[in-house]
Amino acid sequence: MLSAHELFGFMSPALAGDIVAFTHETDKPMYRATLGAVAEARKVRPIFLERRPRTEQHATMLATLTRPSMEPAAASLVRTWLLKKHKAMLTEFLDSLAITHTDGVVEDLPKSMEDEKLRAAVEKLLAAHPHESVAVYLLAFNELNEANWPNLKTMLETDPRLQLGAKG
């Protein structure tokens, strides 16, 4: 499965750009922290990137976020984007699985999930949300939360609607 920095490498440029732009618009501290991490990785001062046009800033950030050393920053961006922009998708999925949560945040995940229950919850998400966003969420859910449900992993690997870059 994919880690957060790999997600940025495999998702469409449009979605990756949306994540960075959304963070810039809604969470300045997160954006600045990510820009600082990118500057450090590129061995430049943050002000160098801050003075670049926004499109160039974002392109530099996205190119850098695919590096393994950028895993913490990439994971934070994905989590923030999901929790702030796609809270409805998160809560819908968790509610469908009868998992206790607070606004999409889970304390204790079950070790496994019934096949039929999981399949129904994923189908519900795919019917209501863009497929690529659902794929990013489910990949992040399984990897970043360390759910590691074998049946979800199989769905992510075999369902073409859950492949990054797939139409939807």
N, C-alpha and C positions, 0 to 999 in steps of 0.2 A: 504494500500500500504506500501511499504518498505522504511525506511529511509536509509541513507548511511551505517550506522554501521550494519543494518540488511542485506543490500545487500552483505556485506562481509561474513555474515554468511550463506547466501543461494546460492551464486554463487559457481561454481565449484572451488576446490582448485587450479586447473591449471590456471583459469582466475584470481583468487585473487592473486596468485603468480606472474602472468604476470604483473599485475598492480603495485605491489611493485617493481619487478625487473625493469620494464620500468622506473619507477620514479627514482630508484637508478641510472640508466644509463643516464637519460636525464635531471633530475632536482635535482641536489645535495642539494640545499637549502630546497626544499620541502621534500626530503628524510630525511635530518637532523632534520627538524622541526617535522616530524612525529615520527622519532626515539626518539626525546626528549619528545614528548607527551606520547609515549609508556613507556619510562623510568619513567616518572613522575607517570603514572597510576600504574606502577608496583613497585613504590617506590624504584627505584634504580637510580644510577647516569647514565647518558647517556654513559659515557666511558665504563661502565660495558657491555652494549649491543654492543658498537662499537668494542670491543675486541673479541666478539664472532665470530665464522665463519659466513659467509654471509648467508648460508642456515639456521642456527640457528637464526640469526637476523630476517630474513624474517618470519620464523615460529612464533617467538615471536610476531612480529608486527601483523601478521594476526590473531593470537589468541586474541590479545588485541583489535584490531580494531572492533571486534564484540560487544564490550561493549557500552552501551548507552552513557557513559561519553566520549566516543571517537568519537561521532558524528561529531564535527567540523573537526577533522583530517581525518576521513573516507570520509567526503564530499569533502574535498580539494583534496584528492588523486583521487577520482573518477572523479571530474571535470578536474583535470590536465591531467589524462590519456585520457579522452574523447577529450579534446581540443587539446592535442599534438599528440596522436596516431590515433585518429579517426575523425579528422577534416573533412575529406571527407564525412563521414557518417552524421555528424551533418549538414554540409552545404547542402548535398543532400536532407535530410529530410526537412529542413527549406525552401529550394528552391521549393520543391514539394508542400509545403503548402502555398507558396507565402508570407512567413513571412520575413520581412526585418531583416537582421543580418549583423554583421561584423565578418567574419571568424568563424561563428558558434555561436557567442555570440549575444543574443537578449536583447534589451532594454525593449520593451513592447510586451508582448504576447497577442494575442486575447483571450477574455474570453471563447470562444468556437471555435470549428472547425467542419465543415460539415463532416458528416459520410463518404460519398463517397470519398471525398478529403483525409481524414485521412487514410482510408482503402487503397487507392491507394499508398499513401506515405509509409505506413508501408510495404506493399507488395514489393515495390521497394527496400526498405532497406533489407528485408529478402532475396530477390533474389541476392543481391550483397555482403552481409556481414554475418559473423558468427552469427547464431541466438542468442547465449548467449550474445554476445556483443551488438546486437540490443536490446535485452531485458533489459540489464543493462542501456543502453542509454535511452530507453523510460521510464523505471521506474524512473531514475534520472531526466529526462526531466519533467515528470509529478509531481514528488514530490519535488525535489530540486529547480526547477524553479517556483514551486507553480502554474503550469498550471491548474492542477486539472480538466482536461477535462473528463466528465463522460464517453464519448464514448471511449477515450483512456484507461481509467481505466477498462472498460468492456473488451476491447481487451486484455489487459495485464492479466486479470483474467481468460479469457476463451480460448484464443488461445494457444494450447499446444506448438507452436513454440516460444512463448514468455515467457515460464516458465523457470526460472533459473535452470540450470543443464540439460535442454533438449538438445537432439542431434541436431547438426546443424553446 
